[in-house]
Amino acid sequence: MNFLRRRLSDSSFVANLPNGYMTDLQRPDSSTSSPASPAMERRHPQPLAASFSSPGSSLFSSFSSAMKQTSQAPSGLMEPPGPSTPVVQRPRILLVIDDAHTDWAKYFHGKKVNGEIEIRVEQAEFSELNLAAYVTGGCMVDMQVVRNGTKVVRSFKPDFILVRQHAYSMALGEDYRSLVIGLQYGGLPAVNSLYSVYNFCSKPWVFSQLIKIFHSLGPEKFPLVEQTFFPNHKPMRGSTQTPPADEKPKMQHPAGVTSYFSG
C-alpha cells in the first residue's frame, strides 16, 4: 500500500497513465465491483450465511411452534386417530347370601355399574357355599344349589357380597363363621360389612358394645336392661343363690324372666 501511494503521488507516473484512467478508478460501478480480498471475505461471512440459513431456521421454528401447540392442546380438542373397537368389560358378579324366598336377580335386572358394566347375580345360602381364599388371588366360591329340581354347580370369583342371612345359629350344623372369615380373607367388600356380620354372630359380644354406649351416655339417654353373662351352663346352677353384698343384684325383664347368655 505504501508503494502504491508513493507511485500515485509521483507526478511523472500519473502523467504517463492513459487518459481517463484515474477518473474511471474514482467512478462507482454498479454492475461490477472489485474483487474482495481474502481478509475481507473472512471478515464479512455473516450476511451470506444468514441468507442461506434463514429459510431453514424459519421453517424449523414454525414446525417446533406447531408441535409445541399440539402437545399442549387439550386432549378433548384433538381428533381421534380413527374409530376404535369398544372394549367389552366382563360383568361384575354379585353374590347374594339369602334363601330362595327372595329372587334378588330381578331387582338387579338391567342394572349396570356406572351405566356401562353389567351385573350378574349369584344367589345361595350359607349351607350351599364353599370357598378358598388366597392372599393375592382373591376368593374362589363353589356353589351347589337346587333350582326347580335341578342341581346347579358353579365356581366363580365374586366382586361384591350382599349378606341377608345369619351366619351363626345355635342349631346343629348352622355355624358358618368360617365362611365369613374366608370372605374377609379374600378382601371382598360386602353389605353389611363382613366385620359387622362376624360380630353379630355372638349376641353377648353385641350386647357388650351396647354396655359401652350405656356407660358413655348414661341410663337416661340410653336405657339398657341389665343382663348376666355366664361362659357356660355350670355357673347357672347356683344363680338362684343370694349374690354377695358387694355385687349388684340382677335386674329382671318386665315379664320377670332374667336373661342369661350362653357362650
C-alpha positions as CSV (number, residue, x, y, z in Angstrom):
1,M,0.0,0.0,0.0
2,N,2.8,2.4,0.8
3,F,4.4,1.6,-2.6
4,L,1.1,2.5,-4.4
5,R,0.8,5.7,-2.5
6,R,4.3,6.7,-3.5
7,R,3.7,5.8,-7.1
8,L,0.4,7.6,-7.3
9,S,1.9,10.7,-5.6
10,D,4.6,10.8,-8.3
11,S,3.5,13.3,-10.9
12,S,5.6,11.7,-13.6
13,F,3.9,8.3,-13.0
14,V,0.5,9.8,-13.2
15,A,1.3,11.8,-16.3
16,N,2.3,8.6,-18.1
17,L,-1.1,6.9,-17.3
18,P,-3.8,6.7,-20.1
19,N,-6.3,9.4,-20.3
20,G,-9.3,8.9,-18.0
21,Y,-7.7,6.1,-16.0
22,M,-7.8,7.9,-12.7
23,T,-11.4,9.1,-13.4
24,D,-12.5,5.5,-14.0
25,L,-11.0,4.4,-10.8
26,Q,-12.8,7.1,-8.9
27,R,-16.2,6.5,-10.6
28,P,-18.5,4.0,-8.7
29,D,-19.5,1.0,-10.8
30,S,-22.9,-0.6,-10.0
31,S,-22.5,-3.5,-12.4
32,T,-19.1,-4.7,-11.3
33,S,-17.2,-4.5,-8.1
34,S,-13.6,-5.0,-7.3
35,P,-12.9,-8.5,-6.0
36,A,-12.7,-8.6,-2.3
37,S,-9.5,-9.7,-0.7
38,P,-9.4,-13.0,1.3
39,A,-9.2,-10.9,4.5
40,M,-12.4,-9.1,3.7
41,E,-14.2,-12.4,2.9
42,R,-13.1,-13.8,6.2
43,R,-14.2,-10.6,7.9
44,H,-17.8,-10.5,6.5
45,P,-19.2,-14.0,6.1
46,Q,-22.3,-13.4,8.2
47,P,-24.7,-11.9,5.6
48,L,-24.2,-14.9,3.2
49,A,-24.7,-17.4,5.9
50,A,-27.7,-15.7,7.2
51,S,-29.3,-15.6,3.7
52,F,-28.9,-19.4,3.4
53,S,-29.9,-20.3,6.9
54,S,-32.8,-18.0,7.3
55,P,-35.4,-20.1,5.4
56,G,-34.4,-23.3,7.2
57,S,-34.4,-21.6,10.6
58,S,-37.8,-20.1,9.9
59,L,-39.3,-23.4,8.9
60,F,-37.9,-25.3,11.9
61,S,-39.1,-22.6,14.2
62,S,-42.6,-22.8,12.7
63,F,-42.6,-26.6,12.9
64,S,-41.4,-26.5,16.6
65,S,-44.0,-24.0,17.5
66,A,-46.8,-26.1,15.9
67,M,-45.5,-29.2,17.6
68,K,-45.4,-27.4,20.9
69,Q,-49.0,-26.2,20.5
70,T,-50.2,-29.7,19.6
71,S,-48.5,-31.2,22.6
72,Q,-50.0,-28.6,24.8
73,A,-53.5,-28.7,23.3
74,P,-56.2,-30.3,25.5
75,S,-56.9,-33.9,24.8
76,G,-60.5,-33.2,24.2
77,L,-59.7,-30.9,21.2
78,M,-57.5,-33.4,19.4
79,E,-59.1,-35.5,16.7
80,P,-59.0,-39.3,17.4
81,P,-56.7,-41.2,15.1
82,G,-59.7,-43.3,13.9
83,P,-62.6,-45.4,15.0
84,S,-61.6,-47.9,17.7
85,T,-63.4,-51.0,18.8
86,P,-65.1,-50.5,22.2
87,V,-63.7,-52.7,25.0
88,V,-66.3,-55.0,26.4
89,Q,-65.8,-55.4,30.1
90,R,-66.7,-58.5,32.0
91,P,-69.9,-58.4,34.1
92,R,-69.4,-57.8,37.8
93,I,-70.6,-60.8,40.0
94,L,-72.8,-60.0,43.0
95,L,-73.1,-62.9,45.4
96,V,-76.3,-62.7,47.5
97,I,-76.4,-64.9,50.5
98,D,-80.0,-65.5,51.2
99,D,-82.7,-68.2,51.0
100,A,-84.7,-68.8,47.8
101,H,-87.8,-66.9,49.0
102,T,-86.5,-63.7,47.6
103,D,-85.3,-63.6,43.9
104,W,-82.6,-60.9,44.0
105,A,-81.8,-61.3,40.3
106,K,-85.0,-59.5,39.3
107,Y,-84.0,-56.5,41.4
108,F,-80.7,-56.1,39.5
109,H,-82.1,-57.0,36.1
110,G,-80.9,-54.4,33.5
111,K,-78.9,-52.5,36.1
112,K,-75.3,-51.5,35.2
113,V,-72.3,-50.3,37.2
114,N,-71.6,-46.7,36.1
115,G,-74.0,-47.2,33.3
116,E,-71.6,-49.5,31.5
117,I,-70.8,-52.7,33.3
118,E,-73.5,-55.4,33.7
119,I,-74.3,-57.1,37.0
120,R,-74.5,-60.8,37.3
121,V,-76.3,-62.1,40.4
122,E,-75.5,-65.4,42.0
123,Q,-77.7,-66.3,45.0
124,A,-77.2,-69.1,47.5
125,E,-77.5,-69.9,51.2
126,F,-74.5,-70.3,53.5
127,S,-75.2,-74.1,53.6
128,E,-74.8,-74.2,49.7
129,L,-71.4,-72.5,49.6
130,N,-67.8,-73.4,49.9
131,L,-64.8,-71.3,49.2
132,A,-61.0,-71.0,49.0
133,A,-59.3,-67.6,49.7
134,Y,-55.8,-66.5,48.7
135,V,-53.6,-63.6,49.6
136,T,-53.1,-62.4,46.1
137,G,-55.7,-64.5,44.2
138,G,-58.9,-63.2,45.9
139,C,-61.7,-65.6,46.8
140,M,-63.0,-68.5,44.7
141,V,-66.5,-69.6,45.6
142,D,-68.1,-73.0,44.9
143,M,-71.9,-73.1,44.8
144,Q,-74.2,-76.1,44.8
145,V,-77.8,-75.2,44.6
146,V,-81.1,-76.9,43.6
147,R,-83.2,-74.8,41.2
148,N,-86.5,-76.3,40.1
149,G,-85.4,-79.8,40.9
150,T,-82.1,-79.4,39.0
151,K,-78.8,-79.3,40.8
152,V,-76.6,-76.4,39.7
153,V,-72.9,-76.4,40.4
154,R,-70.8,-73.3,39.7
155,S,-67.4,-71.8,40.6
156,F,-66.8,-68.1,40.3
157,K,-65.0,-65.1,41.8
158,P,-67.5,-62.7,43.3
159,D,-66.8,-58.9,43.2
160,F,-69.3,-57.9,45.9
161,I,-71.3,-59.7,48.7
162,L,-74.8,-59.0,49.9
163,V,-75.4,-60.8,53.2
164,R,-79.1,-61.3,54.0
165,Q,-78.8,-64.4,56.2
166,H,-77.5,-65.1,59.7
167,A,-74.1,-66.6,59.7
168,Y,-74.5,-68.3,63.1
169,S,-77.2,-70.2,64.9
170,M,-77.1,-72.5,68.0
171,A,-78.8,-75.1,65.9
172,L,-76.7,-78.1,65.0
173,G,-74.6,-77.5,61.8
174,E,-75.5,-73.9,61.3
175,D,-72.3,-72.2,62.2
176,Y,-71.0,-70.5,59.1
177,R,-68.5,-68.2,60.7
178,S,-65.7,-69.9,58.8
179,L,-67.2,-68.8,55.5
180,V,-67.4,-65.2,56.8
181,I,-63.8,-65.4,57.7
182,G,-62.9,-66.8,54.2
183,L,-64.8,-63.9,52.5
184,Q,-63.0,-61.4,54.7
185,Y,-59.7,-63.2,54.0
186,G,-60.3,-62.7,50.3
187,G,-60.8,-59.0,50.7
188,L,-64.3,-58.9,49.3
189,P,-66.5,-55.8,50.0
190,A,-69.9,-56.6,51.5
191,V,-73.1,-55.1,52.8
192,N,-73.5,-55.4,55.7
193,S,-69.8,-55.4,56.3
194,L,-68.2,-58.7,57.0
195,Y,-66.8,-57.2,60.2
196,S,-70.3,-56.5,61.5
197,V,-71.7,-59.8,60.2
198,Y,-69.0,-61.7,62.2
199,N,-69.5,-59.6,65.3
200,F,-73.3,-60.2,65.2
201,C,-72.6,-64.0,65.3
202,S,-72.3,-63.6,69.1
203,K,-75.2,-61.9,70.9
204,P,-73.1,-61.4,74.1
205,W,-70.5,-59.7,72.0
206,V,-73.0,-57.3,70.6
207,F,-74.5,-56.6,74.0
208,S,-71.1,-55.8,75.3
209,Q,-70.9,-53.0,72.7
210,L,-74.3,-51.7,73.9
211,I,-72.9,-51.7,77.5
212,K,-70.1,-49.3,76.4
213,I,-72.8,-46.9,75.0
214,F,-74.8,-47.3,78.2
215,H,-71.8,-46.2,80.3
216,S,-70.9,-43.4,77.9
217,L,-74.4,-41.8,77.6
218,G,-75.9,-42.8,80.9
219,P,-79.2,-44.7,81.7
220,E,-81.4,-41.7,81.0
221,K,-80.3,-41.3,77.3
222,F,-79.6,-45.0,76.6
223,P,-81.6,-47.2,78.9
224,L,-80.5,-50.8,78.9
225,V,-81.9,-53.9,80.6
226,E,-79.3,-55.4,82.7
227,Q,-78.4,-59.0,82.0
228,T,-76.0,-61.6,83.3
229,F,-73.5,-63.5,81.2
230,F,-72.2,-67.0,82.0
231,P,-69.5,-68.6,79.9
232,N,-71.2,-72.0,80.2
233,H,-74.1,-73.7,81.9
234,K,-72.3,-74.7,85.1
235,P,-72.4,-71.3,86.9
236,M,-76.1,-71.1,86.2
237,R,-77.0,-73.8,88.6
238,G,-76.2,-71.5,91.6
239,S,-77.7,-68.4,90.1
240,T,-80.7,-68.6,92.5
241,Q,-78.4,-68.0,95.4
242,T,-78.2,-64.6,97.0
243,P,-75.4,-62.6,95.4
244,P,-72.6,-61.3,97.6
245,A,-73.1,-58.0,99.4
246,D,-70.7,-56.1,97.1
247,E,-72.5,-57.5,94.0
248,K,-75.4,-55.6,92.4
249,P,-78.5,-57.8,92.2
250,K,-79.6,-58.9,88.8
251,M,-82.4,-56.9,87.0
252,Q,-85.3,-58.7,85.5
253,H,-87.4,-58.1,82.5
254,P,-91.0,-56.8,82.9
255,A,-92.1,-60.4,82.4
256,G,-90.0,-61.4,85.4
257,V,-87.5,-63.5,83.5
258,T,-83.8,-63.0,83.9
259,S,-81.7,-63.1,80.7
260,Y,-78.7,-65.4,80.5
261,F,-76.3,-65.7,77.7
262,S,-74.5,-68.9,76.9
263,G,-71.2,-68.9,75.1
